[in-house]
């Protein structure tokens, strides 16, 4: 019985390419605003440059932005914005006028409503569903 040489899939032609200029520029522009944002950006960079299996790609796609029930990162970011724009959960806003407080809070709540729209998540869900893992 002869053994065939192992085929390597880790060739230059199969390498994960570097970040595209748009994503790299966006990450660069957002770096240094807050340590929490830097952690999020590190996660985005890691996910973008990591080698994924099809199943992982499918799961990441739906987890980032494609959950029908709002259990995804995009919805979590919306809820985070709503939290930091609410004077009840962000004391720094309490020095604003009452009208300004309500305007800021309503804008954050409107963002959650907009990001919770199932149509917004449908594209990522469609992409995830189109990946057939056997």
N, C-alpha and C positions, 0 to 999 in steps of 0.2 A: 504494500500500500504506500503510495507516495503522498506526501503532504504538499499542498500548494503554498507558495509564499503568502504571508498575510498581506492583504491589501490595506493600505492606510488611507483613510478618508481625510486625514489631516494634512492635506497638501496645500500649496500656495493658492491653487485655484478653488479650494474649498474653504478658505479662511473666512472668518467673519469680517466683513469690511469695516473700516473705521466709521465713525459717526458722519452722517451727512452734514453739510455746512449749516443747514437750517437748525437741526437739533443741537449740534455742537455750539452754534452761536447763541441759541436760546439758553442752554445750560450755562454758558459763560456769562450771559447778561444777568442771570438770576442768582449766580453764586455770590455769597457774601451778604445777602440781605438779612438772613437769620439762620442760626445753626440748624433749626428744623428744616428749613428750605434746602440747606446744603445736604442734609441727610436724604431728603426726597430726591434731590438731583443725583446724589451718589447711587441711589436705587435705580433711577431711570437709566443712568449710564451703565450700570452693571447689567440690567436687563437688555439694553440695546446691544451691548458688546459680547454678551454671553452666547455660547453655542447651545441651542435648544433642540430638544426632540420635538416631534410633531405634537405629541400629547401635551408637553409643557407649553408649547406655543398656543395651543388651543385653550388651555387653562389660563394662561397669562392674558390672552386677548379678552376673554370674558371677565376675568377678575379686574382688569384695568378699567374696562368701560362697557362691558356688554351684558351685564346681568339684568334680567327682566324684572327682578324684585329689588333692584337698587343695592345689591350687595357687591359693590365694586368700588374701586379707588376713586373714580370720578365722582360718584355720589358722596363718598366720604369727604372729599375735598369741599364739595358744596356744603355739607353739614359743618365742616370746620369754619368756612367763611361765615355761615350763619351764626355760629357760636361767637366768633370774634367781632361780629358786627352787632351783637346784642348787648345793650347796656347791663342787662341782668347777669351776664356771664363775662363781661369785659368791663371792669370798673373804670377804665380810663375814658370810656365814652360818657360817663355820668356827668362830666363837666360841660358837655354840650347842652344847648338849649333842648327843652323837651321835644320840640318839633324836629330838631336835627337828630336827636336820638331815635325818634320814631322813623324818620326817613332812612337813616342808616340801617336800622333793624329791618325795615320792610324790604330794602334792597337786598340784604342778605337772605331773607326768607324767599324773595322772588327768585334768587339764584338757585336755591335748593329746589324750588318748584320746577324751574327750567331744566336743571340737570337731572331731575327725576323723570322727565318725559321719556316714555319708552321708545319713542322714535329716535331720540338721540343715541340710545344704547343699541338700537337695532343693527346698525352697521357693524359694530364690533361683534355682536352676537352672530350675524350672518357670516362674518369672516371665520369665527370660531367653528361654526357649524359646517363650513365648507372644508375644513381640515378633517380628512377621514383617517382615523387611526385604527388599524386593525389589530 
